Amino acid sequence: MSDDRLIVALDVPNAVAGLKLAETLGDSVSFYKIGLGMLTGGGLALANELKTEAGKRIFLDMKLFDIGATVEAAVRGLAQFDLDFLTVHGDPHVVRAAKEGAANSDMKILAVTILTSLDRGDLDDCMIRDGAIPDLVTERAGRALDAGADGVIASPQEAALIRQLPESTGRLIVTPGVRPAGSDSGDQKRITTPAQAIANGSDHIVVGRPIWQHEDPKSAAQAILADLG
């Protein structure tokens, strides 16, 4: 299996397309993210097939947010699929409930800090309190880790700050918003290259479009892996 620091986002229309991409990538990729956009396209079935039949690691990116009892019940149900990572919003009550739901499994609960597609103007539109994004991300990460999160989701630009937190010792930092040099940033606003993200303290990087939109997805993935060193 390849270096599992690279997680490929299967942000394709349905499970059939996702399985085809995974087959194309073969042994070059060992870790996949399946997000909310594929949930109605067979995402859970794909997660189960990749996990049980292909031996891949699976990151289910649901970004759950609700009252504690609902989050706990949802996570308990998802834990039966033997997944590796699951995302929830980083509010402490959500994290605590998710950890309760995952208590009898090995599934890691990752807390979302601030989406990498957002900038300060977006936060203003959402009436999020004043402050620089790196400061807000670091504060949210610390609170989520205090609440028991196994790790956090944050942009690679904030990974170094989070890694300096005492609470981050032994915890995971997983970073979307990673783009190989020369790639289109798409809807991501706080980005770095793969190598820089790892240098900043990320344990895993998540890359989607630069791989699955490439004319040769396997070579694109291999180039990113080479960049990680």
Secondary structure, 3 states (H helix, E strand, C coil): CCCCCEEEECCCCCHHHHHHHHHHHHHHCCEEEEEHHHHHHCHHHHHHHHHHCCCCEEEEEEEECCCHHHHHHHHHHHHCCCCCEEEEECCHHHHHHHHHHCCCCCCEEEEECCCCCCCHHHHHHCCCCCCCHHHHHHHHHHHHHHCCCCEEECCHHHHHHHHCCHHHCCCEEEECCECCCCCCCCCCCCCECHHHHHHCCCCEEEECHHHHCCCCHHHHHHHHHHHHC
